[in-house]
């Protein structure tokens, strides 16, 4: 979600923005080779398990993508332990993931990898710390810094401002309206209702929240060898955040991308679009046959990743051209509608189109304009 600059860019800007302008997301599956893999019968709460290979499982959240979300996880079950990629936004959701894992194996979790600083990937760390003495938490070095400098104030702001925004959304939904008083479109009500449930759980848990920061840091690359399995942790540079960590299983050719890839559209607040393009090229070069995105279904092949890269490249070219004419930011936003790119992601679905504009087009063009007129952010 997302509210002013303070909220965790998913719950923060999103929920507050929704309260003002009816922005959310739908669970529309991206097209172009992005369908989910066959699932097992394991489903706990809002998480379903998708087998990806011997001892490798994706834990995919089934809430509609929107203003408050929980991240997907990857479970890597080794000879004597488990490595988990990403926790969730609430401890309740993380407990659901752990319950699903317990249906697969009794082995202890020895490592939790956090792919970025956003609370929907880290707030549930406490569950693993409480459940597995000696568990270690790994993240890229920039992520640890951002957890302190951005995550803490962002979390405080979420707890202060989310309840009022959630109250307004519920009042409007009770009237059959979106937060901006417009008519609800298909998928909007379910998405907003889900967001309200998640954010109320998050706020309710805050009194018992204990911050768990990474205790093991990755600079550019670290390899975990767990029995017969090789797990590579890679940092290719700034992209969605300063510290996006990629988890690659070379034998299985499985890649956990975190927020570098999200479906049905990527989220791009506070991102580094130009550098993100190069990072996606590096992820693509790994040759993964299966991608586990930060949000959305398991992806087969690289077609969806390349669509995200193309969207960033097209936005960069058109924004630079508009900025070179001396246009202001509002003029650039009008001049660069990205109608063709939006249609590629949303097709004819109006809700996904709204999501594309609010969560990708506007923040990407804004950052690209800042880069073109003031120089890249450091």
Long-range contacts (C-beta under 8 A, 24 or more apart in sequence): 1-66, 1-67, 1-68, 1-69, 1-158, 1-162, 1-195, 1-199, 2-67, 2-269, 2-359, 3-157, 3-158, 3-161, 3-162, 3-165, 4-157, 4-161, 6-153, 6-154, 6-156, 6-157, 6-158, 6-161, 7-154, 7-157, 7-158, 7-161, 7-162, 8-118, 8-119, 8-120, 8-151, 8-154, 8-155, 8-158, 9-118, 9-267, 9-269, 9-270, 10-67, 10-68, 10-69, 10-89, 10-118, 10-119, 10-120, 10-267, 11-67, 11-68, 11-69, 11-89, 11-119, 11-120, 11-158, 11-162, 11-195, 11-198, 11-199, 11-202, 12-154, 12-157, 12-158, 12-161, 13-269, 14-66, 14-67, 14-68, 14-195, 14-359, 15-67, 15-68, 15-162, 15-165, 15-166, 15-169, 15-195, 15-199, 16-161, 16-165, 17-67, 17-358, 18-67, 18-165, 18-169, 18-179, 18-192, 18-195, 19-164, 19-165, 19-168, 19-169, 19-179, 20-179, 20-180, 21-179, 21-180, 21-358, 22-178, 22-179, 22-180, 22-182, 22-188, 22-354, 23-67, 23-354, 23-355, 23-358, 23-359, 24-66, 24-67, 24-188, 24-191, 24-192, 24-195, 24-351, 24-354, 24-355, 25-64, 25-65, 25-66, 25-67, 25-191, 25-264, 25-265, 25-351, 25-352, 25-355, 25-359, 26-64, 26-65, 26-66, 26-186, 26-187, 26-188, 26-190, 26-191, 26-264, 26-349, 26-351, 26-352, 26-355, 27-63, 27-64, 27-65, 27-187, 27-190, 27-191, 27-264, 28-187, 28-264, 28-346, 28-349, 28-351, 28-352, 29-263, 29-264, 29-296, 29-297, 30-263, 30-264, 30-265, 30-296, 30-297, 30-299, 30-304, 30-307, 30-345, 31-347, 32-303, 32-304, 32-307, 33-299, 33-300, 33-301, 33-303, 33-304, 34-263, 34-296, 34-297, 34-299, 34-300, 34-303, 34-304, 35-297, 35-300, 36-60, 36-297, 36-298, 37-290, 37-298, 37-300, 42-100, 42-103, 42-104, 43-100, 44-96, 44-97, 44-99, 44-100, 44-103, 45-92, 45-93, 45-96, 45-99, 46-70, 46-93, 46-96, 47-73, 47-93, 47-96, 47-97, 47-100, 48-100, 49-75, 49-100, 49-103, 49-104, 50-298, 52-252, 52-254, 52-290, 52-292, 52-298, 53-249, 53-252, 53-254, 53-290, 54-252, 55-229, 56-249, 56-252, 56-254, 57-104, 58-292, 58-298, 59-97, 59-100, 59-101, 60-297, 60-298, 61-88, 61-93, 61-295, 63-194, 63-198, 64-187, 64-190, 64-191, 64-194, 65-191, 65-262, 65-263, 65-264, 65-295, 65-296, 65-355, 66-191, 66-192, 66-194, 66-195, 67-191, 67-192, 67-195, 67-199, 68-120, 68-194, 68-195, 68-196, 68-198, 68-199, 68-202, 69-120, 69-195, 69-198, 69-295, 70-120, 70-198, 71-118, 71-120, 71-121, 71-258, 71-294, 71-295, 72-292, 72-293, 72-294, 72-295, 72-296, 73-97, 74-247, 74-254, 74-256, 74-292, 75-101, 75-104, 76-226, 76-229, 76-231, 76-249, 77-104, 77-105, 77-107, 78-107, 78-226, 78-227, 78-228, 78-229, 79-226, 79-227, 79-228, 79-229, 80-107, 80-226, 80-227, 81-107, 81-108, 81-109, 81-110, 81-111, 81-226, 82-107, 82-108, 82-109, 82-110, 83-109, 83-110, 83-111, 83-112, 83-113, 83-224, 83-226, 83-231, 84-109, 84-111, 84-112, 84-113, 84-128, 85-112, 85-113, 85-115, 85-247, 85-256, 85-258, 85-292, 86-112, 86-113, 86-114, 86-115, 86-121, 86-122, 86-256, 86-258, 86-294, 87-112, 87-114, 87-121, 87-122, 87-123, 87-124, 87-125, 87-127, 87-128, 88-120, 88-121, 88-123, 88-124, 89-119, 89-120, 89-123, 89-124, 89-198, 89-202, 90-123, 90-124, 90-198, 90-201, 90-202, 90-205, 91-123, 91-124, 91-126, 91-127, 91-205, 91-208, 92-201, 92-205, 93-124, 93-198, 93-201, 94-123, 94-124, 94-126, 94-127, 94-128, 95-124, 95-127, 97-124, 98-127, 98-128, 98-131, 108-132, 108-135, 109-135, 110-134, 110-135, 110-136, 110-226, 111-135, 111-136, 111-137, 111-138, 111-216, 111-224, 112-136, 112-137, 112-138, 113-137, 113-138, 113-139, 113-233, 113-245, 113-247, 113-256, 114-138, 114-139, 114-143, 114-214, 114-245, 115-139, 115-244, 115-245, 115-246, 115-247, 115-256, 115-257, 115-258, 115-259, 115-294, 116-143, 116-146, 116-240, 116-241, 116-243, 116-244, 116-245, 116-258, 116-259, 116-294, 117-143, 117-146, 117-147, 117-150, 117-151, 117-241, 117-243, 118-151, 118-241, 118-259, 119-151, 119-154, 119-155, 119-158, 119-202, 121-258, 121-259, 121-294, 122-147, 122-151, 122-212, 123-155, 123-202, 123-209, 125-212, 126-209, 126-210, 126-212, 128-212, 129-210, 129-212, 136-215, 136-216, 137-212, 137-213, 137-214, 137-215, 137-216, 138-214, 138-216, 138-217, 138-218, 138-222, 138-233, 138-245, 139-214, 139-217, 139-218, 139-243, 139-245, 140-217, 140-218, 140-219, 140-235, 140-242, 140-243, 140-244, 140-245, 141-217, 141-218, 141-219, 141-243, 142-238, 142-241, 142-242, 142-243, 143-214, 143-241, 143-242, 143-243, 143-245, 144-213, 144-214, 144-217, 144-243, 145-242, 145-243, 146-241, 146-242, 146-243, 147-211, 147-213, 147-214, 148-213, 152-211, 155-209, 158-199, 158-202, 158-203, 159-202, 159-203, 159-206, 162-199, 162-202, 162-203, 163-200, 163-203, 165-199, 166-195, 166-196, 166-199, 166-200, 169-195, 169-196, 170-196, 185-350, 185-351, 186-350, 186-351, 187-349, 187-351, 188-351, 191-351, 218-245, 234-282, 234-286, 236-278, 236-279, 236-282, 236-283, 237-275, 237-278, 237-279, 237-282, 238-272, 238-275, 238-276, 238-279, 239-271, 239-272, 239-275, 239-276, 239-279, 239-280, 240-266, 240-267, 240-268, 240-271, 240-272, 240-276, 241-270, 241-271, 242-272, 244-279, 246-283, 246-286, 248-286, 248-288, 252-290, 253-287, 253-288, 253-289, 253-290, 254-288, 254-289, 254-290, 254-291, 254-292, 255-283, 255-286, 255-288, 255-290, 255-291, 255-292, 256-291, 256-292, 257-283, 257-291, 257-292, 257-293, 257-294, 257-305, 258-294, 259-294, 259-295, 260-294, 261-291, 261-293, 261-294, 261-299, 261-304, 261-305, 261-308, 262-293, 262-294, 262-295, 262-296, 263-293, 263-295, 263-296, 263-297, 263-299, 263-304, 264-296, 264-345, 264-346, 264-352, 264-355, 265-345, 265-346, 265-352, 265-355, 265-356, 265-359, 265-360, 266-308, 266-311, 266-359, 266-360, 267-295, 267-359, 267-360, 268-359, 268-360, 268-363, 268-364, 268-367, 269-359, 269-363, 270-363, 270-367, 271-363, 271-364, 271-367, 272-367, 272-376, 272-377, 273-312, 273-315, 273-316, 273-364, 273-367, 273-368, 273-371, 274-312, 274-316, 274-368, 274-371, 274-376, 276-312, 277-309, 277-312, 277-313, 277-316, 280-305, 280-306, 280-308, 280-309, 280-312, 281-309, 284-309, 307-344, 307-345, 310-341, 311-338, 311-341, 311-344, 311-345, 311-360, 311-364, 312-364, 314-338, 314-340, 314-341, 315-341, 315-361, 315-364, 315-365, 315-368, 316-368, 319-365, 319-368, 319-369, 319-372, 320-368, 320-372, 322-369, 323-368, 323-369, 323-372, 323-373, 324-372, 329-366, 329-369, 332-365, 332-369, 333-362, 333-365, 333-366, 336-361, 336-365, 337-361, 338-365
